[in-house]
Amino acid sequence: MTDVVAAIQDAWTELRIHRGRVLMSLIGVTVAIAALTASVAIGELARSTLLVSFESQSGRAATLSVNMWQDQQPGGDPFAGPGAPSSADSLAIIDAMDAAVERYEIEYSSVVTDAQVMFQGVSGTQGVGVQGVEPDYALMRHLSVAEGRFLIESDRARLAPAVVVNRGMLAAIGGSLEAARTVEIGGATAVVVGVVDRGMQDEWPQAWMLPRDLLRMPDASGPMSYVNPPRLEAWVPIELADDGKRMLNQDLTGALPGWSVDTQRSDWQAWGDDYDPLLPLQLTLVGTAAVILLLGALGLITVAVVSIRQRVREFGIRRAFGASRGRIFVAVMLESVVGTVVAGGIGIAICIFAYRLPVVQELLTQGLAGAALPGFPMAAAITGLLVSAAVGALAGSIPATIAVRSKVIEAIRF
């Protein structure tokens, strides 16, 4: 350990003595490491953003989607559309789904019922798409609540149903959560408990409420409304997805005679584990950064080789005082490694500083739900440091090989 610390200290001393040369040779490395770190960080952030987008549309891995339809429509509500189940049928389906979830101890699940009902806004009556969902749905689909809260279990006991709205519907009913605490929707008075922010997707009004509350609305089966059959979404471990599909299919088929049941994975990873939509982008970014890094390393090697030839006397004197070839090799190579690691640290610091700038944060969050970005990817910083050390070792090995060939007689001649 003492020899290692001594070698690093010796390398740092040499860098301080030759700081002008070192500064000139490491500018390119600093820029290259900054570019490489930025490319890895952009790739990680883009992958994270795209993953959230996929999961918000189709669910997390692995999400099982159970869809149902009636084999023969025996009739339903007087104004129900073709194929639409009656409210009693829908409630029976929900009961069967709840029983299956409880039987198989599924931790995260939600019954989902899509509907179109009328609501009373400030400019008159208009239609709104309403989803009847369970409290787990927000976690399963990355629904970010900007104000108030999402649906919770205690909302099941409310006399007035709880409803969560998006920005588009909030603007239609009053513009703020304080000004619009209740809304006439589907012929019932609902209490607005939260506002969901989905970025650019919030132009049209949409609302979320518990499935049973949605089905009990007086106007849910009216002439201007429709309610689709309930479906079940269950978030299960990936290794249990195949068994889960089979068991849910069998269970619900037996519990609901006269209904066809189809259970499939709906999450994006169902397309295949090898699917990576961002791989071409990240390879392009890393390839560009690698070219910049190569140019910076070539400049570092050139300056180092020229300077080594001017330090023949120094290495000869070291050999005269008993320094081994290995000690000289390590010392010269560590000069390059320490320098590139310091340059890499500066480049990474520049990336982190730029990432925290408000203008960059605003640029990266355009069109996204919520305005907060995650922290700077640690993988990008670690990759930058490791690559800078590797480049330093590679670039330092060439001048170090030249240095170990120095002889005492050459020191006397120079």
C-alpha positions, -999 to +999 in steps of 0.1 A: +000+000+000+029+024+008+044+018-026+011+026-043+006+058-023+042+068-030+038+062-067+006+083-069+022+111-049+052+110-072+029+112-102+010+141-087+042+160-080+053+155-116+020+168-128+024+200-107+059+205-120+048+201-156+014+217-152+016+238-184+022+207-205-004+187-186-030+214-190-025+216-227-027+179-232-057+173-209-081+199-223-091+175-251-096+147-226-118+168-204-140+177-233-141+141-244-150+127-210-177+154-206-191+144-240-190+107-231-206+113-197-233+134-213-241+108-239-244+081-213-266+103-191-288+113-220-293+077-229-302+067-193-326+096-190-342+089-223-345+052-214-361+061-181-385+086-197-395+062-224-400+034-198-423+056-178-442+064-210-446+028-219-456+018-184-482+046-182-498+034-214-496-004-210-486-011-174-455-023-156-438-056-162-456-079-159-491-066-162-519-091-169-549-077-187-581-097-183-608-087-209-643-101-210-672-101-234-706-118-234-711-148-256-748-140-262-762-107-252-795-115-234-804-079-230-794-052-206-803-017-196-829-001-218-805+024-233-773+003-232-753+002-264-747-030-284-728-055-264-728-033-233-735-052-200-761-041-175-750-025-143-758-057-124-737-078-148-708-054-144-710-055-106-711-093-108-679-092-129-662-069-104-671-092-075-656-122-094-625-102-102-621-091-066-625-127-054-598-139-078-574-111-067-580-120-031-577-158-037-543-155-055-530-127-031-522-103-060-505-073-043-512-047-070-544-049-092-572-027-104-605-032-120-608-008-150-641+004-164-641+029-193-671+051-196-684+082-213-708+103-192-720+139-191-709+165-166-718+201-158-691+225-165-689+263-163-698+266-200-726+240-200-731+203-201-705+183-220-691+147-222-661+134-203-642+101-204-642+085-170-622+055-159-634+035-130-602+023-113-589+011-080-563+030-058-534+008-071-540+021-106-520+053-099-489+033-090-493+008-119-497+036-145-475+064-131-504+088-126-488+118-109-511+139-087-503+176-088-529+187-063-548+169-036-546+131-037-556+100-057-583+076-048-578+056-015-595+027+001-616+048+025-633+064-005-654+033-009-674+043+022-682+078+010-718+088+004-707+113-023-683+095-047-647+108-049-634+118-083-599+127-095-597+150-126-571+161-150-561+196-160-585+198-189-615+189-167-604+211-139-604+241-163-639+231-175-653+231-140-637+261-125-600+263-130-587+254-095-592+228-069-604+254-043-630+268-067-644+234-078-647+211-048-677+193-063-689+185-098-722+173-113-711+142-133-733+113-145-763+126-127-746+126-093-727+151-072-690+140-069-663+154-046-631+164-064-602+151-043-573+155-066-558+167-099-536+145-121-510+162-142-500+143-174-483+171-193-494+176-229-520+147-226-543+168-205-560+189-231-592+169-231-613+164-199-608+131-182-617+118-147-610+087-125-633+073-098-639+039-082-656+014-105-686+007-083-692+045-079-691+048-116-716+020-122-740+034-096-743+068-113-779+075-124-770+085-159-743+059-165-768+040-188-784+071-203-788+078-240-757+100-241-735+077-221-719+043-224-700+019-201-676-008-213-674-042-196-650-041-167-615-055-172-589-065-147-553-054-146-529-073-123-492-064-117-474-097-110-438-108-109-425-116-144-417-152-136-453-158-125-469-142-156-476-174-175-491-192-145-511-161-136-526-159-171-537-195-170-551-194-134-570-161-138-585-173-171-597-206-156-610-189-124-630-162-141-643-185-168-657-208-141-671-179-120-689-161-149-707-185-172-719-170-204-688-148-206-656-153-226-624-145-208-591-136-225-560-129-203-528-115-219-498-096-209-502-059-219-469-044-207-442-034-232-418-062-221-443-087-235-428-078-269-395-095-258-367-090-234-343-081-262-364-052-274-346-019-267-360+011-286-333+034-275-303+012-284-297+029-318-298+064-302-274+054-274-250+037-297-249+068-319-242+091-288-216+068-274-199+063-308-197+101-312-182+105-278-158+077-284-144+095-315-140+126-295-123+106-268-099+090-293-089+124-306-082+136-271-062+105-263-041+110-294-033+145-284-024+133-249-001+106-263+017+130-287+024+156-259+035+128-235+059+112-260+075+145-269+079+154-232+094+120-224+122+125-249+130+158-232+132+140-198+159+115-207+183+131-182+157+128-154+151+091-159+188+084-163+195+100-129+167+080-114+182+048-127+216+059-113+201+062-078+187+027-080+152+032-095+140+000-112+125-001-146+092-011-131+091+019-108+098+043-136+072+026-158+045+029-131+055+065-122+052+077-158+020+058-165+004+071-133+012+106-143-011+100-173-037+081-152-039+107-124-041+135-150-069+119-170-089+110-138-087+146-127-097+158-162-125+133-162-137+145-128-138+181-141-157+169-172-183+151-151-186+181-128-194+202-159-221+178-170-237+177-136-236+215-134-252+218-168-278+192-159-289+214-130-293+246-150-330+256-152-329+260-190-316+224-194-342+211-169-370+229-189-357+215-222-355+179-209-390+180-194-409+195-223-442+176-228-437+154-197-461+149-168-446+168-139-415+190-141-391+172-119-362+152-134-345+124-115-310+129-101-280+128-124-275+091-134-247+077-112-239+051-140-229+079-163-205+094-137-190+061-129-186+053-166-169+086-172-144+080-144-136+044-154-131+054-191-109+084-181-087+060-160-086+035-189-076+061-214-049+074-190-035+039-186-035+033-224-021+067-232+006+065-205+018+030-214+035+043-246+056+071-230+063+048-200+077+021-223+100+048-238+111+060-204+122+026-191+147+024-220+166+054-206+202+045-196+226+062-172+250+070-200+223+088-219+217+110-188+254+120-189+253+127-226+223+150-222 
